[in-house]
Protein backbone atom coordinates (compact mmCIF):
# COMPACT_ATOMS: atom_id res chain seq x y z
CA UNK A 1 0.00 0.00 0.00
CA UNK A 2 1.15 3.51 -0.72
CA UNK A 3 1.56 6.00 2.14
CA UNK A 4 -1.52 7.89 0.88
CA UNK A 5 -3.61 4.68 0.81
CA UNK A 6 -2.55 3.98 4.40
CA UNK A 7 -3.53 7.50 5.47
CA UNK A 8 -6.87 7.22 3.64
CA UNK A 9 -7.84 3.88 5.18
CA UNK A 10 -6.88 4.94 8.73
CA UNK A 11 -8.75 8.24 8.30
CA UNK A 12 -11.80 6.36 7.03
CA UNK A 13 -11.65 4.05 10.06
CA UNK A 14 -11.45 7.06 12.40
CA UNK A 15 -14.48 8.51 10.59
CA UNK A 16 -16.46 5.35 11.39
CA UNK A 17 -16.31 3.62 8.01
CA UNK A 18 -16.11 -0.17 7.79
CA UNK A 19 -12.61 -1.44 6.97
CA UNK A 20 -11.66 -4.77 5.43
CA UNK A 21 -8.34 -6.60 5.28
CA UNK A 22 -6.74 -9.52 3.49
CA UNK A 23 -3.42 -11.26 3.65
CA UNK A 24 -0.88 -10.20 1.03
CA UNK A 25 -1.24 -13.56 -0.77
CA UNK A 26 -5.02 -13.95 -0.25
CA UNK A 27 -7.99 -12.97 -2.39
CA UNK A 28 -10.71 -12.93 0.27
CA UNK A 29 -11.51 -9.76 2.20
CA UNK A 30 -12.54 -9.93 5.88
CA UNK A 31 -14.13 -7.29 8.13
CA UNK A 32 -11.59 -5.50 10.33
CA UNK A 33 -13.60 -4.44 13.38
CA UNK A 34 -10.48 -3.58 15.39
CA UNK A 35 -7.62 -3.41 12.88
CA UNK A 36 -4.07 -4.16 14.02
CA UNK A 37 -2.66 -2.09 11.12
CA UNK A 38 0.03 -4.55 10.09
CA UNK A 39 0.77 -3.14 6.62
CA UNK A 40 3.58 -5.62 5.96
CA UNK A 41 1.46 -8.79 6.12
CA UNK A 42 -1.97 -7.36 5.26
CA UNK A 43 -3.67 -5.02 2.83
CA UNK A 44 -6.53 -2.84 4.08
CA UNK A 45 -9.35 -1.10 2.26
CA UNK A 46 -12.55 0.79 2.92
CA UNK A 47 -15.33 -1.78 2.59
CA UNK A 48 -17.27 -1.28 -0.63
CA UNK A 49 -20.86 -0.17 -0.20
CA UNK A 50 -23.31 -3.04 -0.45
CA UNK A 51 -26.12 -2.64 -2.95
CA UNK A 52 -29.52 -4.24 -2.94
CA UNK A 53 -31.83 -4.54 -5.95
CA UNK A 54 -35.53 -4.21 -5.20
CA UNK A 55 -38.67 -4.52 -7.33
CA UNK A 56 -42.39 -4.06 -7.05
CA UNK A 57 -44.46 -7.13 -7.84
CA UNK A 58 -47.71 -7.68 -9.65
CA UNK A 59 -50.17 -8.81 -6.99
CA UNK A 60 -53.68 -10.21 -7.14
CA UNK A 61 -56.13 -8.93 -4.56
CA UNK A 62 -59.48 -10.64 -4.98
CA UNK A 63 -60.37 -10.16 -8.64
CA UNK A 64 -58.06 -7.11 -9.07
CA UNK A 65 -54.43 -6.89 -10.14
CA UNK A 66 -52.07 -4.06 -9.20
CA UNK A 67 -48.45 -3.26 -8.39
CA UNK A 68 -47.36 -3.91 -4.82
CA UNK A 69 -46.89 -0.81 -2.71
CA UNK A 70 -43.78 -2.36 -1.13
CA UNK A 71 -40.50 -3.23 -2.86
CA UNK A 72 -38.93 -6.70 -2.46
CA UNK A 73 -35.78 -8.50 -3.60
CA UNK A 74 -37.43 -11.74 -4.64
CA UNK A 75 -40.84 -13.25 -5.32
CA UNK A 76 -40.28 -15.51 -2.32
CA UNK A 77 -39.73 -12.48 -0.06
CA UNK A 78 -42.93 -10.87 -1.40
CA UNK A 79 -44.92 -14.07 -0.83
CA UNK A 80 -43.64 -14.39 2.74
CA UNK A 81 -44.54 -10.76 3.48
CA UNK A 82 -48.07 -11.01 2.09
CA UNK A 83 -48.71 -14.40 3.69
CA UNK A 84 -47.95 -12.89 7.10
CA UNK A 85 -49.63 -9.50 6.59
CA UNK A 86 -52.45 -9.91 4.08
CA UNK A 87 -53.58 -13.41 3.25
CA UNK A 88 -55.92 -12.04 0.53
CA UNK A 89 -53.07 -10.56 -1.56
CA UNK A 90 -51.02 -12.94 -3.72
CA UNK A 91 -47.80 -11.85 -5.49
CA UNK A 92 -47.74 -13.08 -9.09
CA UNK A 93 -44.56 -11.83 -10.77
CA UNK A 94 -41.75 -9.29 -10.57
CA UNK A 95 -42.24 -5.99 -12.42
CA UNK A 96 -38.78 -5.47 -13.97
CA UNK A 97 -39.49 -1.87 -14.97
CA UNK A 98 -39.69 -0.95 -11.24
CA UNK A 99 -36.08 -2.00 -10.55
CA UNK A 100 -34.51 0.10 -7.81
CA UNK A 101 -30.88 -0.25 -6.65
CA UNK A 102 -30.04 1.07 -3.19
CA UNK A 103 -26.86 1.24 -1.16
CA UNK A 104 -27.02 -0.27 2.31
C-alpha positions as CSV (number, residue, x, y, z in Angstrom):
1,X,0.0,0.0,0.0
2,X,1.2,3.5,-0.7
3,X,1.6,6.0,2.1
4,X,-1.5,7.9,0.9
5,X,-3.6,4.7,0.8
6,X,-2.5,4.0,4.4
7,X,-3.5,7.5,5.5
8,X,-6.9,7.2,3.6
9,X,-7.8,3.9,5.2
10,X,-6.9,4.9,8.7
11,X,-8.7,8.2,8.3
12,X,-11.8,6.4,7.0
13,X,-11.7,4.0,10.1
14,X,-11.4,7.1,12.4
15,X,-14.5,8.5,10.6
16,X,-16.5,5.3,11.4
17,X,-16.3,3.6,8.0
18,X,-16.1,-0.2,7.8
19,X,-12.6,-1.4,7.0
20,X,-11.7,-4.8,5.4
21,X,-8.3,-6.6,5.3
22,X,-6.7,-9.5,3.5
23,X,-3.4,-11.3,3.6
24,X,-0.9,-10.2,1.0
25,X,-1.2,-13.6,-0.8
26,X,-5.0,-13.9,-0.3
27,X,-8.0,-13.0,-2.4
28,X,-10.7,-12.9,0.3
29,X,-11.5,-9.8,2.2
30,X,-12.5,-9.9,5.9
31,X,-14.1,-7.3,8.1
32,X,-11.6,-5.5,10.3
33,X,-13.6,-4.4,13.4
34,X,-10.5,-3.6,15.4
35,X,-7.6,-3.4,12.9
36,X,-4.1,-4.2,14.0
37,X,-2.7,-2.1,11.1
38,X,0.0,-4.5,10.1
39,X,0.8,-3.1,6.6
40,X,3.6,-5.6,6.0
41,X,1.5,-8.8,6.1
42,X,-2.0,-7.4,5.3
43,X,-3.7,-5.0,2.8
44,X,-6.5,-2.8,4.1
45,X,-9.3,-1.1,2.3
46,X,-12.5,0.8,2.9
47,X,-15.3,-1.8,2.6
48,X,-17.3,-1.3,-0.6
49,X,-20.9,-0.2,-0.2
50,X,-23.3,-3.0,-0.5
51,X,-26.1,-2.6,-3.0
52,X,-29.5,-4.2,-2.9
53,X,-31.8,-4.5,-5.9
54,X,-35.5,-4.2,-5.2
55,X,-38.7,-4.5,-7.3
56,X,-42.4,-4.1,-7.1
57,X,-44.5,-7.1,-7.8
58,X,-47.7,-7.7,-9.7
59,X,-50.2,-8.8,-7.0
60,X,-53.7,-10.2,-7.1
61,X,-56.1,-8.9,-4.6
62,X,-59.5,-10.6,-5.0
63,X,-60.4,-10.2,-8.6
64,X,-58.1,-7.1,-9.1
65,X,-54.4,-6.9,-10.1
66,X,-52.1,-4.1,-9.2
67,X,-48.5,-3.3,-8.4
68,X,-47.4,-3.9,-4.8
69,X,-46.9,-0.8,-2.7
70,X,-43.8,-2.4,-1.1
71,X,-40.5,-3.2,-2.9
72,X,-38.9,-6.7,-2.5
73,X,-35.8,-8.5,-3.6
74,X,-37.4,-11.7,-4.6
75,X,-40.8,-13.3,-5.3
76,X,-40.3,-15.5,-2.3
77,X,-39.7,-12.5,-0.1
78,X,-42.9,-10.9,-1.4
79,X,-44.9,-14.1,-0.8
80,X,-43.6,-14.4,2.7
81,X,-44.5,-10.8,3.5
82,X,-48.1,-11.0,2.1
83,X,-48.7,-14.4,3.7
84,X,-47.9,-12.9,7.1
85,X,-49.6,-9.5,6.6
86,X,-52.4,-9.9,4.1
87,X,-53.6,-13.4,3.3
88,X,-55.9,-12.0,0.5
89,X,-53.1,-10.6,-1.6
90,X,-51.0,-12.9,-3.7
91,X,-47.8,-11.8,-5.5
92,X,-47.7,-13.1,-9.1
93,X,-44.6,-11.8,-10.8
94,X,-41.7,-9.3,-10.6
95,X,-42.2,-6.0,-12.4
96,X,-38.8,-5.5,-14.0
97,X,-39.5,-1.9,-15.0
98,X,-39.7,-1.0,-11.2
99,X,-36.1,-2.0,-10.6
100,X,-34.5,0.1,-7.8
101,X,-30.9,-0.2,-6.6
102,X,-30.0,1.1,-3.2
103,X,-26.9,1.2,-1.2
104,X,-27.0,-0.3,2.3
